Amino acid sequence: MRIAIAITSNATEIFSGPFGHAPFFAIYEKLDDGWRRIELRDNPYKALEGGGKGRLLGRLLADCQLWLGAQFGHESESAQSQLNRGVPLERLRQVAAGARLDEVLASLDDAL
């Protein structure tokens, strides 16, 4: 299993804004002995507003089965509007803004 985590530019904390505006995505793969980061992927769509951003992110992160972030969409948007943007809701998992990556990965081990 591969996951994409919306992270800050220091690559150690969860990005606090909408998932699609994160500067980077940390891509991790689940191994028998835990999680291994395989890539720090730049988000070329971080400044894009609308314009099929959900579909673009879907292509960018197509290899990831789970997306983790503090916020999906803008606060006024519903889950249904995210679905309408082409974002598969079963892939999304909300985590605390500013949380440390190691804490998030440890909590995933318990949840999966």
Buried (B, 14 or more C-beta within 10 A) or exposed (E): EBBBBBBBEEEEBBBBBBBBBBBBBBBBBBEEEEBEEEBEBEBEBBEBEEEEBBEBBBEBBEEBBBBBBBBBBEEEBEEEEBEEBBBEEEBBBEBEBEBEBEEBBEBBEEEE
